[in-house]
Amino acid sequence: MTKTTPKMIAWFLPIAYLVHLIDEYFSGEGFSNWFSGIFKVSLSPNDFIIINSIGFTATVVIAILYGFNKVNHFIIALLGSLFFTNGLVHIAASVLTEAYSPGTFTGIIIYLPLGFIIFKKIFPLISQQQRLLAVAAGVTVQIFVATVALNI
């Protein structure tokens, strides 16, 4: 059996993101409609695609740069924290609204385990200070993206 390396883990990120986006876009009423209804905003499917195209492209670029040792473990730890946070947010949103938040399925079966793998395999490669900063930055990015979605 092949050992999962940090570079392999980095490539799981864009794959996980793409699968999660498909889940959000097609499950239930679609994330943009669900989000708009819950928060009484107008997040169109097009806005959803634009926001996530930026995030997906950044994730692919980071995976490529990490593969060539152009970015360090910290950025992968940050993305792991962001994905894990996003999985938790989907669960909390579904519970609090008593309605399925599109993306919860992949949040549970992909984002939470991938975040855990990153916590287990990547976090030991960075300092304690970087670990705390990665978690704080991951949560901050989640809040930033939600704020953008609320204000489009």
FILUM-553493 format. One record per residue (C-alpha): x, y negated, z negated; residue in one letter. Coordinates in steps of 0.02 Angstrom, whole numbers, plus 32768, in hexadecimal, padded with zeros to 4 digits. Each point is the difference from the previous one (the first is absolute). Last residue first. Layout:
BEGIN
XYZA ...
REM end
This chain:
BEGIN
7B6E781A80B8I 80027FDA7F45N 7FD580A57FADL 807180638076A 80917F8C7FD9V 7FE180147F46T 7FFA80BD8012A 80A67FFB805DV 804E7F947F78F 7FBD806E7F72I 8049809D8051Q 80A57FA2801FV 80047FCF7F48T 7FE280B47FC7V 8090803D806BG 806E7F6E7FC5A 7FE080297F48A 802480B8801DV 809E7FDB8062A 80377F7F7F7DL 7FEC807E7F75L 806480818061R 80837F7D8030Q 801C7FD77F48Q 800F80B97FD6Q 808580128087S 7FE4805B80A3I 801E80B4803AL 7F9180497F76P 7F6D7FA2804FF 8016805880A7I 7FDB80B77FDBK 7F8080067F71K 7FAC7F568017F 8005801C80BCI 7FB180AC7FECI 7F7A7FB37F8EF 7FDA7F7A8081G 7FF180868084L 7F8A80637F8FP 7F947F667FDEL 7FFF7FC480B5Y 7FD780A68054I 7F7280627FAEI 7FB87F777F92I 80177F67806FG 7FD7806F8095T 7F5380207FB8F 7FEC7F517FB8T 801A7FAF80AAG 7F4F7FC38015P 7FC47FCA7F53S 7F7280777FD6Y 7F7B7FA97F9AA 7FE57FF67F44E 804D7F53800BT 807180197F69L 802680B78024V 80227FE880B9S 80687F647FE0A 806480587F78A 802880928074I 802F7F8C808FH 806B7F957F8BV 805C809B7FC2L 802E803380B2G 80377F4E8026N 806D7FFE7F65T 805580A28038F 801C7FB680ADF 80487F5F7FB9L 806F805B7F84S 80438070808AG 801B7F66806BL 80657FAF7F75L 8065809F7FE3A 8025800580BBI 803A7F4B7FF6I 806E80267F69F 805680948054H 80677F8C806EN 7FE87FB380ABV 8077800E8094K 802E80B67FDDN 7FD3803480B2F 7F6B80677FC5G 7FD27F727F8BY 7FF87F8B8096L 7F8C8077805CI 7F90801B7F68A 7FFB7F447FE0I 7FD07FDE80B6V 7F7580817FF5V 7FBE7FB47F5ET 80077F4F8047A 7F9F80398099T 7F7D80537F91F 7FEC7F657F94G 7FF07F8A8095I 7F8A80778058S 7FA0800D7F5DN 7FD67F477FF8I 7FD57FFA80BAI 7F95809E7FFAI 7F9D7FC37F69F 7FE67F578054D 7FBD805B809AN 7F8D806B7F95P 7FBD7F5C7FBBS 801C7FC97F4DL 7F6E7F897FE4S 7FEC7FE87F46V 7F7880327F84K 807B80637F94F 7FA980A88004I 7FB37FEC80ADG 809E7FBE8051S 8069808A7FB2F 7F888088803CW 7FF77FB480AEN 80BE7FEE800DS 801C80AD7FB5F 7F94805E807BG 7F4A802D7FE4E 803080A97FBDG 80A680398046S 80407FBE80A6F 806E7F6A7FDBY 8039802F7F52E 802780B4802FD 805C7FCB809EI 80617F817F98L 802E80877F82H 80428072808AV 80697F718045L 80427FD07F54Y 802E80B47FD7A 8063800E80A2I 80517F577FE0P 803580377F51L 803080B58025F 80957FBE8061W 804B7FB77F61A 7FEA80A87FA9I 806980518088M 80887F7E7FE1K 7FF880207F45P 801D80BA8020T 7F83808C7FEAT 806480A07FEFK 7FE4807B808ET 7FBE80AC7FD2M 
REM end
